[in-house]
């Protein structure tokens, strides 16, 4: 997966080059734990901000901070219109459904962009960017929401970095 950076930034980034540059772009990111633990939602927002053109932003929404599933649906609808100029990045727990995840064999958190929302069936298209799957898939919004409500402490045990839940980002013209 490659990503085009904003004007004046080196481009394109791959996962490897982005992870190498991340500690320089986002204060507080520890390069020794980055590959093992990944980034928090706020760190991904800071990384996005460092790469976005002027006039754009990345805003974090945590399920534990009072964001509701109705607000998430509204953000999906508003962000996925052709004139919105923004996207949604979901941060969710990938583990088994019976443990509050979206049905993956991997017990960990994950960030992926949302490609579509189908209101009639209440389904979300996850544009998976993880190198071991990198396939798009549909998931029921309530299942995704449940995976977004999982806290980092719950998912990471004693090595957690935050007591907040997961959530989502609005990136672009917000």
For each residue, the residues with C-beta under 8 A, 3 or more apart:
1: 14 15 129 131 134
2: 12 13 14
3: 11 12 13 18 51
4: 11 12
5: 9 10 11 12 13 51
6: 9 51 52 53
7: 53
8:
9: 5 6 50 51
10: 5 13 17 21
11: 3 4 5
12: 2 3 4 5
13: 2 3 5 10 17 18 21 51
14: 1 2 17 18
15: 1 18 19 131
16: 19 20
17: 10 13 14 20 21
18: 3 13 14 15 21 22 47
19: 15 16 22 34 35
20: 16 17
21: 10 13 17 18 24 25
22: 18 19 25 26 29 31 34 39 47
23: 26 29 30 31 34
24: 21
25: 21 22 46 47 50 51
26: 22 23 29 39 43 46 47 50
27: 46
28: 43
29: 22 23 26 34 39 43
30: 23 33 34
31: 22 23 34
32:
33: 30 36 37
34: 19 22 23 29 30 31 37 38 39
35: 19 38
36: 33
37: 33 34 156 159 161
38: 34 35 108 109 111
39: 22 26 29 34 43 44 47 111
40: 43 44 152 161 162
41: 44 45 60 62 91 111 164 166 167 168 169
42: 45 46 60
43: 26 28 29 39 40 46 47
44: 39 40 41 47 48 58 89 91 111 169
45: 41 42 48 49 58 59 60 169 171
46: 25 26 27 42 43 49 50 58
47: 18 22 25 26 39 43 44 50 51
48: 44 45 51 52 58 89 169 171
49: 45 46 52 57 58
50: 9 25 26 46 47
51: 3 5 6 9 13 25 47 48
52: 6 48 49 56 57 58 171 172
53: 6 7 56
54:
55: 173
56: 52 53 86 171 172 173 174
57: 49 52 171 172 173 174
58: 44 45 46 48 49 52 169 170 171 174
59: 45 169 170 174
60: 41 42 45 167 168 169
61: 65 67 71 72 75 167 168 169 170
62: 41 65 67 164 165 166 167
63: 67 145 148 149 165 166 167
64: 149 151 163 164 165 167
65: 61 62 164 165 167
66:
67: 61 62 63 71 72 167
68: 71 72
69: 72 73 141 142 145
70: 73 74
71: 61 67 68 74 75
72: 61 67 68 69 75 76 141 145 148 168
73: 69 70 76 77 117 119 141
74: 70 71 77 78
75: 61 71 72 78 79 88 168 170
76: 72 73 79 80 88 114 117 124 141
77: 73 74 80 81 117 119
78: 74 75 81 84
79: 75 76 84 86 87 88 114 170 172
80: 76 77 84 88 114 116 117
81: 77 78 84
82:
83:
84: 78 79 80 81 172 173
85: 172 173
86: 56 79 170 171 172 173 174
87: 79 113 114 170 171 172
88: 75 76 79 80 113 114 168 169 170 171
89: 44 48 111 112 113 114 168 169 171
90: 111 112 113 114 124 126 144 148 168
91: 41 44 109 110 111 148 166 167 168 169
92: 101 102 109 110 112 144 147 148 150 166
93: 99 100 101 102 108 109 110 147 148 150 155 166
94: 101 102 104 106 107 108 109 110 147
95: 99 100 101 102 104 106 107 108 147 155
96: 99 101 103 104 105 107
97: 100 101 102 103 143
98:
99: 93 95 96 107
100: 93 95 97 146 147 149 150
101: 92 93 94 95 96 97 104 107 147 150
102: 92 93 94 95 97 126 139 143 144 147
103: 96 97 139 143
104: 94 95 96 101 110
105: 96
106: 94 95 132
107: 94 95 96 99 101 155
108: 38 93 94 95 155
109: 38 91 92 93 94 150 152 155 156 166
110: 91 92 93 94 104 130
111: 38 39 41 44 89 90 91 129
112: 89 90 92 126 127 128 129 130
113: 87 88 89 90 126 127 129
114: 76 79 80 87 88 89 90 117 124 125 126 127 168
115: 125 126 127 136
116: 80 124 125
117: 73 76 77 80 114 123 124 125 141
118: 121 122 123 124 125 138
119: 73 77 122
120:
121: 118
122: 118 119 140 141 142
123: 117 118 138 139 140 141
124: 76 90 114 116 117 118 138 139 140 141 144
125: 114 115 116 117 118 136 137 138
126: 90 102 112 113 114 115 136 137 138 139 144
127: 112 113 114 115 136
128: 112 133 134 135 136 137
129: 1 111 112 113 134
130: 110 112 133 134
131: 1 15 134
132: 106
133: 128 130
134: 1 128 129 130 131
135: 128
136: 115 125 126 127 128
137: 125 126 128
138: 118 123 124 125 126
139: 102 103 123 124 126 143 144
140: 122 123 124 143 144
141: 69 72 73 76 117 122 123 124 144 145
142: 69 122 145 146
143: 97 102 103 139 140 146 147
144: 90 92 102 124 126 139 140 141 147 148
145: 63 69 72 141 142 148 149
146: 100 142 143 149 150
147: 92 93 94 95 100 101 102 143 144 150 166
148: 63 72 90 91 92 93 144 145 165 166 167 168
149: 63 64 100 145 146 165 166
150: 92 93 100 101 109 146 147 154 155 165 166
151: 64 154 155 160 162 163 164 165 166
152: 40 109 155 156 160 161 162 163 164 165 166
153: 156 157 160 162 163
154: 150 151
155: 93 95 107 108 109 150 151 152 160
156: 37 109 152 153 159 160 161
157: 153 160
158:
159: 37 156
160: 151 152 153 155 156 157 163
161: 37 40 152 156
162: 40 151 152 153
163: 64 151 152 153 160
164: 41 62 64 65 151 152 167
165: 62 63 64 65 148 149 150 151 152
166: 41 62 63 91 92 93 109 147 148 149 150 151 152
167: 41 60 61 62 63 64 65 67 91 148 164
168: 41 60 61 72 75 88 89 90 91 114 148
169: 41 44 45 48 58 59 60 61 88 89 91
170: 58 59 61 75 79 86 87 88 174
171: 45 48 52 56 57 58 86 87 88 89 174
172: 52 56 57 79 84 85 86 87
173: 55 56 57 84 85 86
174: 56 57 58 59 86 170 171
